[in-house]
Amino acid sequence: MPLILIYLGFEYFSAKKATLLFLYVSMFYPIHLLIFLVLKERGLFSFWGILKIGFFILEIAIVLYLIYYPNETLQNYLKIKLFAANFYPLKDVSIAIGIFVLFVMSALVMFGRYLLYSTTFLNLLVAFYLALFFLKTTHATEVAFLSFSIIIFILLIRESYRLAFYDELTALPGRRALVEDMAKLGRKYSLAMCDIDFFKKFNDTYGHDTGDEVLKMVASKFSEVSGGGKAYRYGGEEFVILFPSKESEESFVHVDALRQNIASTPFSVRNKQSTKKIFINVSAGITQYTTKDKDPFAVMKRADNALYKAKKAGRNQVIKD
């Protein structure tokens, strides 16, 4: 949209107005990108979606107002020299804003939870500034539009995959991803079925919101499983860990280490008056593929039986089939 506005401005505005349009768009668009990245996505057909559309319309209105009713004092401030280098046709203020937004987006890429979104917005920011810098180069606008389209298309494909294959609460791969990955297994692998002990009782005591936090904490530990294992949320409080090319003896060591790690990690339950530290335990059953198994689901069934034995034997332990 900003490049379209600039293109239309160069076509229909006078040289002075087109220059002002270029200046304001180069300043406002990076801030616009950052705001939309930080705000939680709530769709367009909602109260928050209407606010976003209203913000976008207001942004265009402000830019048009500043173009048709220019303020010389404001323009002098915006044209101030901040850097020794020359970034023509971009003004130094635009570059300073871009550096700030680039720094924040880079921090979100490195430390934020939503890596895909942050990386996409960062790529859009870089592509936008490159498009502005080379705007007068032949076919620069077309290349910029193509770049934006490719970035957004990749985002849509990747987001569709995430929605289909990843669990929203825990950010672990879900059951559909598990089924797909099991179809790729060879004839040597092991599998662990895991379950949070007394999770229903925990939910009844502390509430489902706290239960969700427990699931997130446990899932974060499962995502760090060693030994080449990959964890999935199977459903409810159940998790599955696949160990391609590993026998159950080797997988047992890594799953038991994971169990001990979870058992030794305190979880804080807060209420209005105090904070209580509790410890979460998990049980697991491990088995490996044999020639008697018809498919990976048969292996999973035997792992589930081993998990049942672990529960029956007192929980907070790993049993190998």
N, C-alpha and C positions, 0 to 999 in steps of 0.2 A: 504493500500500500504506500509506504513513503516514497519508493522509487517511482510509482505511478504518479503521485502528487508532484514530484520534482519534474518528471517528464512532461506532464500537462502544464506545469508552470513555465517551463522553458518554451513550450509551444505557444501559449496564449498570454503569458504575462510579459510586461516590459522587462528590460534587462535588470533594472533596479529591483523590481518586485521579485523576479526569479532568483536573484542573488539572495534576497532576504528569506525567501522560501527555503532555499538550499541551507542557509545558516540555521534557521529554526528547526527544520526537520533533522539536521545532523545533530542538534542538541537534544531535542525532545524524544526522538525515537529510541536511543539507548536507554533512557530513563523509563520509557514506556515498556521496553522489553524486560527490564529488571523488575518493574512492578508486577507485570503479568507472570513472571517466573516465581516471584515470592508468594503471590496470592494463590490460595488453594483453588484448583479447578472445580467449579460447581456447575458447569454447563452454561449455555446461553439462554435457555428458556427457563430462567429462574430469577429471583430477586437480585442475586449477585450477578447473574449474567446480564441483566438489564443495566445494572450499575456499571459493568465493564463497557457495554455499548455506549452508555451515556458519557463515560470518561473519554472514550475514543472520539465521540462527536465533539465534546467540549475541547479536547486537544486540538482538533482541526479548526474549531471556531476561534480559539485563541491565536493560532498561527495565522489564520486569515485576517483577524483583527490587527495583529501586529504588522502585517504586510500592508494593509490598506490604510492604517493609521500609525505610521512609523513614529517612534520616539527616538530622537537623536541621542539623548543622554543614555538610554538603554543600549542603543547600537554601539556607542563609543565604549561602553563597559564590555560588551560582548566581543569587540574587536581588539581588546587589549592583548599585548604580546606577552606570552608566558614562557615560551621555549626559544632557545637559540636556533633550533632547526626550523625549516620552513616546510609546512605540510599542505601547501596550496593544492587544491582550492579549499581545504578545510581550515577553519579558524582554530586558534589555540584553545579557546574555551571548549569547543567541540571535542578536541583531542583530550583535554583534561577530563571532561565528563566521560568520554569513552574509556580512558585509562581506569577511572574509578569503577565504572560498571564492569569492565574486564576483570579487575581485581576481585570484586565481589562474586562475580560468576565463577571465576577460577576457584575461589574458596569453596563455593557450593559444589563444584565438581569434585574437589578433593575430599571434602568433609561432609557433604550433604547426603541424604538418604536417596534422593531421586537423581541418580547419576545420569540416566538417559535424558530427562528433561533439561537438566542443567547443561549437559554437553550440547544438546540441540540448540538451546538459546545462545550459548557461547559461540557456536558455529555461525548462527544467524547474525550475531553481532559482528564477528570478524568479516563475514561476507558482505555485510552492509557497508562497513567502513572501506573495504577494498573497492566496492562498487562506487562509492562517493569519490574516492581518491582518483579512480581511473574513469570517472564519468564521461569525460570528453574523448576518451579513447574509442576507436571504432568498435562497435558491437559490444561495448562494455555493459550496457543496460541489458541486452539480451542474455549475455553470459551470467549476469547477476540474477536475473529472473530464473534462468535454468538452475543455477546453484541453489537458490531458495527452494525451488520446486523439488529438487533432489533431496535436500535436507529434510523438508517437511514430509516427503513421501517415505523416506527411511524411518522417520519418527512414527508415522502412522502404522507402518508394517511392524515395527518393533513393539509398539504399544499394543497392537492387536495380538501379537504373540504373548506379551506379558499378561494380558487379561485372560487369555485362553489357558496358559500353562503355569501361571504363578498364583500362589495364594496371597490374597490381598492383606490379610492380617499379619502373617508371619514373614512375608516376602520370600518364602521358600518355594521351590517348584511344587506344584500340586499333583493330584492323582493322574491327571491327563499326561503331564510330563513324565511321570513315573512309568505309565504304560508305554509311552513312546520309547523311553530309554531302555526298558526291559526287552523291547523287540530288537534292540541292537546288540544285546549281550551275546557273548560267545558261549562255549561249553564249560568255561571255568569262571565261576563267580560265587560270591556269598552274599547273603542278604540278612538284614536285622530288622525285626519288627519291634518297635519301642512304644512305650505308653507311660504317661504321667500317673504316678500312684495317687490314689484317692482324689482324683481331680474333681469328680462330682461332689464329693463332700466339701472340698475346698470352695467350689462355686456356691454351694448352699450356705456356707459359713460367711464368706467374704463378698459374695456378689459376682456377677458375670463380668463386670468391668475389670475388677481385679484379676479374675480368671483369664481375661484376654491379655493382661499384662504379663501374667505367668507364661502363657503360651508364647508371647513374643520373646521373653527372656530365654526360655528353654530352646526356642527355635534358633536364637542367635548362637547358642552353644552348639546346637546340632550343625549349624552352617560351618562351624570351625572343626568338624570331625577330621581327624588325620587318617593317614594310611590310604589315601586315594579314594575315600568314601564320599558319596554324595547323598545328602539328606533331602527328604521330601515330606511334606505334610500330607498324610494319607487321609485324614479326616478327624474332626473332633480333637482329642488329645493324643491321637496315634500318629507316629512318624515311622518312616521307612528309610533305611540307609542301604544303598547299593555299594558293593565293593567289587568292581570288575577285576577279573584276573587274580582274585584273592581267595584263599581257602579260609574256612571258618576259624581255624586256629589263630591265624594272623589277624583276622577281623575282630575276633574276641578281644584281643589286647586293646585295640583302639576304641571299641564300644565300651569296654569296662572303664577305660580312662575317661571317656566322655561322661559316663554315669557318675564317677567319683567327682569330676569337675562340677557337674550340676549339683550334686549332693552337698558339696562344700561351699557353694555360692549362696550367701544369704539374700533373701528377698524381703523387701520392706513393705509392710502393709500399713497404710496410714488411715487413721480415722480422725474424728474431730478433736480428740483429746491427746492421743499419743501415737507413736510409731512402734510397730511390733515387727521384729525380725523373725522370719520363718525359713525353713529349708525345704526345698522341693526334691523329691526323689523320683527316679524313673526306673522302670524294669524293661528288660529286653530279651528277646529270643533270637538266636542266630542259627542259621543253617547254610549249607552250600549245595550247589547243583550236583545231582547225581544222574546217572543214565536212566534211573527209574522215574525221574520227573518228566512229565509230559511237556510242561512249559514252565516259565517263571512263576506263574500263578500257583503251581503245585509247590514250588520252593517256598513261596510266600505263605502258603497254608501251613507248611511244616514249621516255618519260623513263628507263625502265629500260635501254633501249639506249644512251642518252646517258651513263648512269652507267657502263655497261660500257666505253664509250670513254674515260671519265675514268680508270677503273682501268687500262686498257691503256696509256694515255698517261703513266702514272707515278704516279697517285694524288695525293691532297691537292690536288685542283683541281675546278672546276665547269665542266661543258661544257653548252652550250646547243644543243638540237637545232634 
